[in-house]
Amino acid sequence: MVKLVVLFRQTDTHAASYDQQYNEFLIKLDRLPGMRRKAVCSVYSGPGGFVPFHALVEAYFDHPDALQAALTSPAGVEAGQALIA
């Protein structure tokens, strides 16, 4: 099993547009072919205190080829575009 990890950085202002982008990404991530499981976690702090991330998303696949196929599929490209929009 392999895992794709996406970390979402803290922003200076938590705008509604950022929440919308985050939610759209999660919806598009669900469409990835071959994804076995998804975990979404909020990040509050680390062992040393502040961390620059507010969320962590993990997507699990059976093997590296399944991950590569998912990321290069139309659904994977669309999810990736949602991250950089």
C-alpha positions in Angstrom: 0.0 0.0 0.0 1.2 3.5 -0.8 0.0 6.9 0.5 -0.2 10.3 -1.0 0.1 13.1 1.6 -1.1 16.7 1.0 -0.3 19.3 3.6 -2.3 22.6 3.6 -0.4 25.6 4.9 -1.8 28.1 7.4 -2.8 31.4 5.8 -2.7 34.8 7.3 -6.4 35.3 6.8 -8.7 32.3 6.7 -10.9 33.5 3.8 -14.1 31.9 2.6 -12.5 31.4 -0.8 -9.8 29.3 0.8 -12.4 27.1 2.5 -14.2 26.7 -0.8 -10.9 25.7 -2.6 -10.1 23.2 0.2 -13.6 21.6 0.0 -13.5 21.5 -3.8 -10.2 19.6 -3.7 -11.6 17.1 -1.2 -14.6 16.4 -3.5 -12.4 16.0 -6.5 -10.0 13.8 -4.6 -12.9 11.3 -4.0 -13.1 10.8 -7.8 -9.6 9.4 -8.1 -9.7 5.9 -9.6 -8.2 3.2 -7.4 -8.2 5.2 -4.2 -8.8 2.7 -1.3 -9.1 5.1 1.6 -8.9 8.8 2.4 -8.1 10.4 5.8 -8.5 14.1 6.5 -7.0 15.6 9.7 -6.9 19.0 11.2 -3.5 20.1 12.6 -3.4 22.1 15.8 0.2 21.9 16.9 3.3 19.7 17.0 5.7 18.5 19.7 7.5 21.8 19.5 4.4 24.0 19.4 3.3 25.9 16.3 3.2 24.1 12.9 2.7 26.0 9.6 -0.1 23.6 8.5 -3.8 23.5 9.3 -4.8 20.3 7.5 -3.4 17.0 6.3 -5.0 14.8 3.7 -3.9 11.2 3.0 -5.0 9.1 0.1 -4.2 5.4 0.0 -3.6 3.2 -3.0 -2.7 -0.5 -3.5 0.6 0.1 -5.2 2.7 2.9 -6.8 1.3 2.2 -10.3 -2.2 2.7 -9.0 -1.2 6.1 -7.5 0.5 7.2 -10.7 -2.5 6.2 -12.8 -4.8 8.1 -10.4 -2.7 11.2 -10.5 -2.5 11.2 -14.3 -6.1 10.4 -14.9 -8.5 13.2 -15.8 -9.9 13.2 -12.2 -6.3 13.4 -10.8 -5.4 16.4 -13.1 -8.6 18.1 -12.0 -7.9 17.6 -8.3 -4.3 18.9 -8.9 -5.7 22.0 -10.6 -7.9 22.6 -7.6 -4.8 22.8 -5.4 -3.2 25.5 -7.5 -6.3 27.5 -8.4 
